[in-house]
């Protein structure tokens, strides 16, 4: 097979590493990084398109490698991608990357720290699409097993796609779904990097036992495991992971749902004879997962229950970490944690680092998933597991429980390993298509219970992902507030798109003119005042530029029940944008509502704001392709964020007045972040909508000139934010402390250690 793959490598060329900054050559292949910006220029022939890149390297610590390409305008972050790493183990490294056709020069950056490393024999090999497709299949086999069921699954899916959409679509799906080939595929976190991450995230057994000894409250936790015809090897690994728990106060309520495979009963009895905490329940009739889970619940004696699938594994500290939370926060009713997947070879991959409790995110995706620990009395209060919701019974349970409590806590640690085998939903989202319909039913029922004037749909081409749309009873008046100075053509594009594309009719536009001097701008105001006398107004407010003061002035002139703060350099894309935003903004629990802003080149400019990135805040998924699903599909889902940009932000007038409007101490930068944090402080949830799309010509906006005065102002505003919000800017509850704070791409950071 290796010879066959080699035959698909078209052309290869050796590339020379030429140091250009912060690098000193020590020996033939050994280098020392002397600063925080080490970089090589790559000299040699590099072919555009797909390349298989290989090299040899070694270091005393993990060093990420990042590849940049110059398109003629210099090296920029948006023209870069991760290129694996220099690992401690050393040896030959391989990665497959796409070199854009417009790339003129390549640069390789080895980390950002002073260190020493070895690197040599860097080669680029031109490859074809067949190589890419076959490598993708090979990776699937590596993670999911080279079984006939895996092969059959892949062939069936490919043939179905071929019949429906043709060979081109088969290639596109292969290219986009196979992690290493997608520049921004976060689920393709480099395996070498994740191996090192998991190694550094481990606690010593002694350290865990010391934590155990410190506990004052030691509740019994009932682990409920429904079992049906699972292979012996996975069932044993599942039970063994429970036996390996550092926290000893548990019981395993393991329910055989009348399996037809004879080894199930034998194994359960074998383990029960070894440990009295293991309590097998044998159902006389197969009832599927909801009934089996209820059987386990009825037999349980614990104050809390934990849910475990019959082929998955718990980390040894899983229960201990949950009980530590219960000791710190005895009011907790639900505790969930992060998870990853584990292959049949035992290799861990695809870590899912989750946000803290985010109610609107849950309405898009069952993100809490595993491991979740519930207060048993609350589960019984809501009616336990519902029959008829099999496949999404845990989603349905979480939705119902979250309607009864706000005491929901998150542990930012990987405590659950989801087995990726062909029969598992961890192996493929499409292996259990029935979960999609049951999840939709669970959401529809939740909306009815909550008396929500809303409807829900499946997100296209995304399994187990949903989008809830809220309606307005009537059309409340929306005041669109736009600060402006000159920039006639830019503003004209904005206004034309609003009046020509917007389906929602009950709105007014308030222009706050900040001292325009161009006659064409005044003429534009007059044109729209004449054409839309009831929906267009302009007011002069000639002060030194202060974005906060300009918007607050506009609020005082506005008549709407809802305020929409809008930049003058945006263009509306989706006609129902105002209706979608208004439906969310009128909800009593919602504060700021943000939109999906794209650059003109169809890359992401704004998809929510993450605190702590770059010191204060950064835009989620910035420079991703607009068509990219994002980190575990966040670019496709309605979700909660700490803040959203005021380039397009809707809020109820009453909430805006409650927080006192924008803070005029922040003239240009971070005023929207401060605004949203004040909204959160009052107890409202901020939300971002992927379906509301606008083009943002950001480079035309004011306040971006690189002058000493501007730099001084920016520095002062950074310090103001850090002094006012010191705790909030340390960790964003809607992000995850295991993810990077250096970039906006949701890549892996340092392990969270408490």
C-alpha positions in Angstrom: 0.0 0.0 0.0 2.8 2.4 0.8 4.3 1.9 -2.7 0.8 2.6 -4.2 0.6 5.9 -2.2 4.1 6.8 -3.3 3.1 6.4 -6.9 0.5 9.1 -6.5 3.2 11.7 -5.5 3.7 13.5 -8.7 6.8 15.7 -8.2 9.1 16.4 -5.3 11.6 19.1 -4.5 13.9 19.8 -1.5 13.5 23.3 0.0 16.2 25.3 1.7 15.5 27.0 5.1 16.8 30.6 5.0 16.7 32.3 8.5 15.3 35.9 8.3 14.6 36.8 12.0 15.4 35.6 15.5 17.3 32.5 14.4 21.0 31.4 14.8 22.4 28.3 13.3 24.3 26.3 15.9 25.2 23.2 13.9 24.4 21.7 10.5 20.7 21.0 11.3 20.4 22.6 14.8 19.0 26.1 15.3 18.5 28.5 18.2 15.5 30.8 18.4 16.7 34.0 20.0 13.4 36.0 20.2 9.6 35.7 19.9 9.4 36.0 16.1 11.7 33.3 14.6 11.1 32.8 10.9 12.6 31.0 7.8 12.0 31.9 4.2 11.6 28.8 2.1 13.9 28.8 -1.0 13.3 26.4 -3.8 10.6 25.2 -6.2 7.3 24.7 -4.5 4.3 23.6 -6.6 0.9 25.3 -6.2 -2.0 23.1 -5.1 -1.9 20.0 -2.9 1.5 19.1 -1.4 2.7 16.3 0.8 5.3 18.0 3.0 7.9 16.0 5.0 10.8 16.8 7.2 12.9 15.5 10.1 12.9 17.4 13.4 13.4 17.2 17.1 13.3 19.5 20.2 13.3 19.5 24.0 9.8 20.9 24.0 6.8 21.1 21.7 7.2 23.8 19.0 4.3 24.6 16.7 5.1 25.2 13.1 3.1 27.7 11.1 3.3 28.3 7.4 2.6 31.7 5.8 2.3 32.7 2.2 2.8 36.1 0.7 0.2 36.9 -2.0 2.0 40.1 -3.0 0.8 42.2 -0.1 3.1 40.8 2.5 2.8 38.1 5.1 -0.5 38.3 7.0 -2.2 36.1 9.6 -5.2 35.4 7.2 -2.7 33.8 4.8 -1.4 31.2 7.2 -2.1 27.7 8.6 -0.7 25.3 11.2 1.8 22.9 9.8 2.1 20.3 12.6 4.9 20.7 15.0 8.4 19.8 16.1 7.9 17.2 18.7 9.9 15.9 21.6 10.0 12.4 20.3 11.5 13.6 17.0 11.7 11.8 13.7 10.1 12.2 10.3 7.0 14.3 10.1 4.4 14.4 7.4 1.5 16.8 6.6 -0.6 17.4 3.5 -1.4 21.1 2.7 -2.9 23.2 -0.1 -0.6 26.0 -1.4 -2.8 28.7 -2.9 -2.2 29.5 -6.6 -1.5 33.2 -5.7 1.2 32.4 -3.1 4.5 34.1 -4.1 6.8 33.3 -1.2 6.5 30.9 1.8 7.6 31.5 5.3 7.9 29.0 8.1 7.7 30.1 11.8 8.9 27.7 14.5 7.0 28.9 17.6 7.3 32.1 19.5 9.8 31.3 22.3 13.5 31.2 22.8 14.6 27.6 22.4 16.7 25.2 20.4 15.6 22.6 17.9 16.7 20.5 14.9 15.1 20.5 11.5 16.3 19.1 8.2 15.3 17.4 4.9 12.3 19.6 4.2 10.6 18.3 1.0 7.5 19.3 -0.9 5.9 16.7 -3.0 3.1 17.5 -5.5 0.1 15.2 -5.1 -3.2 14.6 -6.9 -6.8 14.4 -5.7 -6.8 10.6 -5.6 -4.0 10.7 -3.1 -6.0 13.1 -0.9 -9.1 11.0 -1.1 -7.3 7.7 -0.3 -5.4 9.3 2.6 -8.7 10.4 4.0 -10.1 6.9 3.9 -6.8 5.6 5.4 -7.2 8.0 8.3 -10.8 6.8 8.8 -9.6 3.2 9.1 -7.0 4.2 11.5 -9.5 5.8 13.9 -12.5 3.6 13.4 -11.1 0.3 12.5 -10.5 -1.6 9.3 -13.8 -3.5 9.5 -16.2 -4.6 6.8 -18.9 -2.4 8.5 -16.6 0.6 8.2 -15.8 -0.1 4.6 -19.5 -0.8 3.8 -20.5 2.5 5.5 -18.0 4.5 3.5 -18.8 2.9 0.2 -22.6 3.4 0.7 -22.2 7.0 1.7 -19.9 7.7 -1.3 -22.2 6.0 -3.7 -25.3 7.8 -2.4 -23.5 11.1 -2.7 -22.3 10.2 -6.2 -25.8 9.3 -7.4 -27.3 12.4 -5.9 -24.7 15.1 -6.7 -21.9 13.6 -8.9 -18.2 12.9 -8.6 -17.3 16.5 -7.9 -19.4 16.6 -4.8 -17.8 13.3 -3.6 -14.4 15.1 -3.9 -15.6 18.2 -2.2 -17.0 16.2 0.8 -13.8 14.2 1.1 -11.6 17.4 0.9 -13.7 19.3 3.5 -14.3 16.4 5.9 -10.8 15.1 6.2 -9.3 17.3 8.8 -5.7 17.7 7.7 -6.8 19.2 4.3 -9.0 21.9 5.7 -7.0 24.9 6.8 -9.5 25.8 9.5 -10.9 22.4 10.5 -10.6 22.6 14.3 -11.5 18.9 14.8 -8.3 18.1 13.0 -6.1 19.4 15.9 -2.7 17.9 15.1 -2.4 14.5 16.7 1.2 15.0 17.8 0.1 18.2 19.5 -2.8 16.5 21.2 -0.7 13.6 22.4 1.7 16.0 24.0 -1.3 18.0 25.4 -2.8 14.9 27.0 0.5 13.9 28.5 1.0 17.3 30.1 -2.7 17.4 31.3 -2.3 14.2 33.4 -2.4 14.3 37.2 -0.4 11.9 39.3 -2.5 9.3 41.1 -1.1 10.6 44.4 -2.2 14.1 43.6 -5.7 12.8 42.9 -5.8 10.9 46.1 -4.8 14.0 48.0 -7.8 15.8 46.5 -10.0 12.8 47.5 -8.8 13.1 51.1 -9.7 16.8 51.2 -13.4 16.2 50.5 -16.0 16.9 53.2 -19.0 15.8 51.2 -18.8 12.4 49.5 -22.2 11.6 47.8 -23.0 8.3 46.2 -23.0 8.6 42.4 -25.0 6.1 40.5 -23.5 5.4 37.0 -26.2 4.2 34.7 -25.1 2.1 31.7 -27.7 0.6 29.3 -26.2 -2.4 27.5 -27.3 -4.1 24.3 -25.2 -6.5 22.3 -22.0 -4.6 22.6 -18.7 -6.4 21.8 -17.0 -7.9 24.7 -13.8 -5.9 24.4 -15.6 -2.6 24.6 -17.9 -3.6 27.5 -14.9 -4.7 29.5 -13.0 -1.5 28.8 -16.1 0.5 29.8 -16.5 -1.4 33.2 -12.8 -1.3 33.8 -12.8 2.5 33.5 -15.4 2.7 36.2 -13.4 0.3 38.5 -10.3 2.6 37.9 -12.1 5.6 39.4 -10.1 7.4 42.1 -13.4 8.4 43.8 -14.7 5.2 45.4 -18.3 6.2 46.4 -20.1 4.9 43.3 -22.5 2.2 42.2 -22.7 0.9 38.6 -26.3 0.3 37.6 -25.6 -1.6 34.4 -28.8 -2.6 32.5 -28.8 -5.5 30.0 -31.7 -4.6 27.6 -32.4 -8.3 26.8 -29.3 -8.7 24.6 -29.2 -11.6 22.2 -25.4 -12.1 22.5 -24.6 -14.6 25.3 -21.4 -13.0 26.5 -23.3 -10.0 27.9 -24.9 -11.7 30.9 -21.7 -13.7 31.6 -19.6 -10.5 31.7 -22.0 -8.6 33.9 -22.2 -11.4 36.5 -18.5 -11.9 36.4 -17.9 -8.2 37.3 -20.7 -8.2 39.9 -19.0 -11.1 41.7 -15.8 -9.1 41.8 -17.2 -5.8 43.2 -20.4 -5.4 45.1 -20.8 -1.8 43.8 -21.6 -3.3 40.4 -25.4 -4.0 40.1 -26.5 -5.7 36.9 -30.1 -5.5 35.9 -31.4 -7.9 33.4 -34.5 -6.8 31.5 -36.8 -9.6 30.3 -37.9 -7.6 27.3 -36.0 -5.3 25.0 -37.3 -1.7 25.5 -34.6 0.4 23.9 -32.4 2.9 25.5 -34.9 5.1 27.3 -36.6 2.2 29.1 -33.3 0.6 29.9 -32.0 3.9 31.3 -35.2 4.2 33.4 -34.6 0.7 34.7 -31.2 1.7 35.9 -32.5 4.9 37.4 -35.2 3.0 39.4 -32.5 0.7 40.8 -30.1 3.5 41.7 -29.6 4.7 45.3 -27.3 7.6 44.6 -28.0 11.3 45.2 -26.5 11.9 41.7 -26.5 9.9 38.5 -24.0 9.8 35.7 -24.7 8.6 32.2 -22.2 6.3 30.5 -22.5 4.5 27.1 -21.7 0.8 27.0 -18.6 1.2 24.7 -17.1 4.4 26.1 -14.6 5.1 28.9 -14.3 7.4 31.8 -11.1 9.2 32.8 -9.9 7.9 36.1 -10.6 11.3 37.8 -14.0 11.7 36.2 -16.1 11.2 39.3 -13.6 12.9 41.6 -13.7 16.1 39.6 -17.5 16.2 39.7 -17.5 15.7 43.5 -15.0 18.5 43.9 -17.4 20.8 42.1 -20.2 19.6 44.4 -18.1 20.4 47.4 -17.4 23.9 46.2 -20.9 24.4 44.9 -23.4 22.2 46.8 -26.3 23.9 45.1 -25.2 22.4 41.7 -27.9 20.3 40.0 -26.1 19.5 36.8 -22.3 19.2 36.1 -20.9 18.5 32.6 -17.4 18.2 31.3 -15.3 18.1 28.2 -14.8 15.0 26.1 -12.8 13.5 23.3 -13.0 10.4 21.1 -11.0 7.2 21.4 -10.2 4.9 18.5 -10.3 1.1 18.6 -6.5 1.2 19.0 -6.9 3.4 22.1 -5.7 6.6 20.4 -7.4 9.7 21.7 -8.4 12.4 19.2 -10.9 15.1 18.4 -11.2 16.8 21.8 -14.3 18.9 22.3 -13.7 21.8 24.7 -17.0 23.3 25.6 -18.2 26.6 26.9 -19.8 27.1 30.4 -23.6 26.9 30.6 -25.0 28.5 27.4 -28.8 28.0 27.1 -29.2 29.1 23.5 -26.2 27.0 22.4 -28.0 24.0 23.9 -31.0 24.8 21.7 -28.7 24.4 18.7 -26.7 21.3 19.7 -26.5 18.8 22.5 -23.2 20.3 23.5 -23.2 19.3 27.1 -23.3 15.6 26.2 -20.7 13.5 28.1 -19.9 13.4 30.9 -23.0 14.8 32.6 -23.9 14.3 36.2 -27.5 15.1 37.3 -29.1 15.4 40.7 -31.3 12.3 40.8 -34.3 14.0 42.4 -34.4 16.6 39.6 -34.3 13.9 36.9 -37.3 12.1 38.6 -39.1 15.4 38.9 -39.1 16.0 35.2 -40.2 12.5 34.4 -36.9 10.6 33.8 -36.1 9.4 30.3 -39.0 9.9 27.8 -40.1 6.9 25.7 -40.2 7.8 22.0 -37.1 10.1 22.1 -34.6 7.2 21.7 -31.4 8.5 20.1 -31.8 11.9 21.7 -33.1 10.8 25.1 -30.2 12.5 26.8 -30.8 15.7 24.8 -34.4 15.7 25.8 -33.5 15.1 29.4 -31.1 18.0 29.5 -33.6 20.3 27.9 -36.3 19.4 30.5 -33.9 19.6 33.5 -32.5 23.0 32.4 -36.1 24.4 32.5 -36.1 23.6 36.3 -32.7 24.9 37.4 -30.0 27.4 36.6 -27.5 25.6 38.8 -25.6 24.1 35.9 -21.8 23.8 36.1 -19.0 23.0 33.7 -15.7 21.3 34.3 -13.2 22.3 31.6 -11.4 18.9 31.6 -11.5 15.9 29.4 -13.3 13.3 31.6 -15.0 11.1 29.0 -13.7 9.2 26.0 -16.3 8.5 23.3 -15.5 5.3 21.4 -15.3 5.8 17.7 -16.4 2.5 16.1 -18.7 2.1 13.1 -21.8 1.4 15.3 -21.2 4.5 17.4 -22.4 8.1 16.9 -18.8 9.1 17.7 -17.7 7.2 14.6 -20.0 9.1 12.3 -22.8 11.6 12.8 -24.7 9.7 10.1 -24.5 6.2 11.6 -27.6 7.0 13.7 -29.7 9.1 11.5 -32.7 8.6 13.7 -31.1 10.8 16.4 -31.7 13.8 14.1 -35.5 13.4 14.1 -35.7 12.6 17.8 -33.6 15.6 18.6 -35.9 17.8 16.5 -38.9 16.4 18.3 -37.2 17.1 21.7 -36.7 20.7 20.7 -40.2 21.2 19.3 -41.6 19.9 22.6 -39.3 22.2 24.6 -40.5 25.2 22.7 -44.1 24.2 23.4 -43.4 23.8 27.1 -41.7 27.2 27.2 -44.6 28.9 25.4 -42.1 30.2 22.9 -43.4 31.8 19.7 -40.8 30.0 17.7 -40.1 27.2 15.3 -37.1 25.0 14.8 -35.4 23.4 11.7 -32.6 21.1 11.0 -29.4 22.8 9.8 -28.7 21.7 6.3 -25.8 19.2 5.8 -25.2 19.0 9.6 -26.3 16.1 11.7 -27.8 16.8 15.1 -27.6 20.5 14.6 -30.7 22.7 14.8 -31.7 26.3 14.4 -34.5 27.9 16.4 -36.2 31.0 14.9 -38.2 33.3 17.2 -41.2 35.3 15.8 -42.5 38.7 16.8 -46.2 38.9 17.7 -46.3 42.3 15.9 -43.6 44.3 14.2 -42.1 46.5 16.9 -40.5 49.7 15.7 -36.7 49.2 15.2 -34.5 52.3 15.3 -31.4 51.7 13.1 -28.7 54.1 14.4 -25.9 54.8 12.0 -23.0 57.2 12.9 -21.5 58.8 9.7 -19.1 61.3 8.4 -18.7 61.8 4.6 -18.1 58.4 2.9 -21.1 59.0 0.6 -20.6 56.0 -1.6 -20.1 53.7 1.4 -23.2 54.9 3.2 -25.2 54.8 0.0 -24.4 51.1 -0.4 -25.5 50.5 3.2 -28.8 52.5 2.8 -29.7 51.0 -0.5 -29.2 47.5 0.8 -31.4 48.2 3.8 -34.3 49.7 1.9 -34.1 47.4 -1.1 -33.5 44.0 0.6 -35.2 44.2 4.0 -38.4 42.3 4.4 -39.3 43.8 7.8 -41.0 47.1 7.2 -41.4 48.8 10.6 -38.1 50.5 11.0 -36.6 54.0 11.1 -33.1 55.0 10.2 -31.3 57.6 12.4 -28.2 59.0 10.9 -25.9 60.7 13.4 -23.8 63.0 11.3 -20.4 63.6 12.8 -19.4 66.8 10.9 -19.6 65.8 7.2 -18.0 68.3 4.9 -18.8 66.7 1.5 -21.8 68.1 -0.3 -22.6 64.7 -1.8 -23.2 63.4 1.7 -25.8 66.1 2.4 -27.4 65.4 -0.9 -27.7 61.7 0.0 -29.4 62.6 3.2 -31.8 64.8 1.3 -32.5 62.1 -1.2 -33.5 59.6 1.4 -35.4 62.2 3.5 -37.6 62.9 0.4 -38.0 59.2 -0.6 -38.6 57.8 2.9 -39.8 60.8 5.0 -41.2 58.5 7.7 -38.3 56.1 7.9 -35.2 58.3 7.4 -33.9 61.1 9.6 -30.5 62.7 10.0 -29.2 64.7 12.9 -26.0 66.8 13.2 -23.6 66.0 16.1 -20.3 67.6 15.3 -18.0 66.6 18.1 -14.5 64.9 18.1 -15.1 61.4 17.0 -16.4 59.3 19.9 -18.4 56.2 18.9 -20.1 55.9 22.3 -21.3 59.5 22.4 -22.6 59.3 18.8 -24.6 56.2 19.4 -26.0 57.5 22.7 -27.0 60.7 20.9 -28.8 58.5 18.3 -30.6 56.7 21.1 -32.0 59.9 22.4 -33.5 60.7 18.9 -34.9 57.2 18.4 -38.5 56.2 18.8 -38.1 52.4 18.5 -38.8 49.7 21.0 -35.7 48.1 19.6 -32.3 49.7 18.9 -30.1 48.5 16.1 -26.6 49.9 16.2 -25.1 49.6 12.7 -21.9 50.7 11.0 -22.1 52.8 7.9 -19.7 50.4 6.0 -22.0 47.3 6.0 -24.2 45.8 3.3 -27.2 43.6 4.0 -27.1 40.1 2.5 -30.1 38.3 4.1 -33.5 39.9 3.6 -35.0 38.6 6.8 -32.2 40.0 8.9 -34.3 42.4 11.0 -37.0 39.9 11.6 -34.5 37.3 12.8 -32.8 39.7 15.1 -36.0 41.2 16.5 -37.4 37.8 17.3 -34.4 37.1 19.5 -34.1 40.7 21.0 -37.7 40.8 22.3 -37.1 37.7 24.5 -37.0 38.8 28.1 -33.8 36.9 28.9 -31.9 38.2 25.9 -29.6 41.2 25.9 -27.4 42.0 22.8 -28.1 40.2 19.5 -25.2 40.0 17.0 -24.9 39.1 13.4 -22.6 37.2 11.0 -20.3 39.7 9.3 -18.2 38.7 6.3 -15.3 40.5 4.6 -16.0 41.2 0.9 -13.7 38.2 0.1 -16.3 35.9 1.9 -14.2 35.2 4.9 -15.5 35.7 8.5 -15.0 39.2 10.0 -17.2 38.6 13.1 -18.9 35.5 14.5 -19.1 36.6 18.1 -16.5 38.0 20.5 -14.2 36.0 22.7 -12.8 37.7 25.8 -9.1 37.4 26.7 -7.9 36.9 23.1 -4.9 39.1 22.5 -5.2 40.6 26.0 -8.8 42.1 25.8 -10.9 40.4 23.1 -10.9 39.0 19.6 -13.4 38.0 17.0 -14.3 34.3 16.9 -13.3 32.4 13.8 -11.9 35.6 12.1 -10.7 35.0 8.6 -12.3 31.6 8.3 -14.0 30.9 5.0 -17.7 31.9 5.3 -18.6 28.4 4.3 -16.5 26.7 7.0 -18.6 25.0 9.7 -16.2 26.3 12.4 -15.2 24.7 15.7 -17.7 21.8 16.2 -20.0 23.7 13.8 -20.2 27.0 15.8 -20.3 29.0 12.6 -23.6 27.2 11.7 -25.3 27.5 15.1 -27.1 30.1 17.1 -25.0 30.4 20.3 -24.2 32.5 23.3 -21.2 34.8 23.5 -19.9 37.2 26.1 -20.1 40.0 23.5 -20.9 40.8 19.9 -19.7 43.7 17.8 -21.7 46.9 17.6 -21.1 47.0 13.9 -24.5 45.3 13.9 -26.0 44.9 17.3 -29.7 44.8 18.3 -31.0 45.4 21.8 -34.3 46.4 23.5 -34.5 50.1 24.4 -35.2 49.2 28.0 -32.1 47.1 28.4 -29.9 49.8 26.7 -31.3 52.4 29.1 -30.9 50.0 32.1 -27.1 49.9 31.6 -26.8 53.6 30.7 -26.0 53.2 27.0 -22.4 53.2 25.7 -19.5 54.2 27.9 -18.1 57.4 26.4 -14.8 56.9 28.1 -14.2 54.4 25.3 -14.0 56.6 22.2 -13.2 54.0 19.5 -12.1 50.6 20.8 -13.9 48.1 23.1 -17.0 50.2 23.7 -19.2 47.4 22.4 -17.3 44.9 24.6 -17.9 47.0 27.6 -21.5 47.5 26.6 -22.1 43.8 26.3 -20.3 43.0 29.6 -22.7 45.5 31.3 -25.6 43.7 29.7 -24.2 40.3 31.0 -23.7 41.9 34.5 -27.5 42.6 34.6 -28.2 38.9 34.0 -29.1 38.9 30.3 -27.7 36.5 27.7 -26.0 37.8 24.6 -26.5 35.8 21.4 -25.0 35.5 17.9 -27.0 34.5 14.8 -25.3 32.8 11.9 -28.2 33.2 9.6 -28.1 37.0 9.7 -25.4 37.8 7.2 -23.9 41.2 6.2 -20.8 42.3 4.3 -18.5 44.5 6.4 -16.1 46.7 4.6 -14.2 47.2 7.8 -11.1 48.7 6.4 -13.1 51.8 5.5 -14.2 52.4 9.1 -12.9 55.3 11.2 -10.4 54.8 14.0 -8.0 52.4 12.3 -5.2 54.9 11.3 -1.8 53.9 12.6 -0.7 57.2 14.1 1.0 57.9 17.5 -2.1 59.6 18.7 -4.3 56.6 17.7 -1.8 54.2 19.3 -1.8 56.1 22.6 -5.6 56.2 22.6 -5.8 52.5 21.9 -3.3 51.7 24.7 -5.3 53.8 27.2 -8.5 52.0 26.2 -6.8 48.6 26.7 -5.8 49.6 30.2 -9.2 51.0 30.9 -10.8 47.6 30.0 -8.3 45.6 32.0 -8.8 47.8 35.1 -12.6 47.8 34.8 -13.1 44.1 34.0 -10.0 42.3 35.5 -11.8 39.0 36.2 -13.9 38.9 33.1 -10.9 39.3 30.8 -9.0 36.4 32.4 -11.3 33.7 31.2 -14.3 33.8 28.9 -17.1 31.5 30.1 -18.3 31.0 26.6 -14.9 29.9 25.4 -12.7 27.3 27.1 -9.4 27.7 29.0 -7.9 24.8 27.1 -8.1 26.7 23.9 -5.5 29.2 22.7 -5.6 32.9 23.7 -3.1 33.8 21.1 -5.3 33.3 18.0 -8.9 33.5 17.0 -9.1 30.0 15.4 -10.1 27.8 18.4 -6.8 25.9 18.2 -5.4 24.0 21.2 -3.8 26.0 24.0 -2.2 24.9 27.2 -4.0 22.4 29.5 -6.3 23.9 32.1 -4.9 23.1 35.6 -6.8 24.2 38.6 
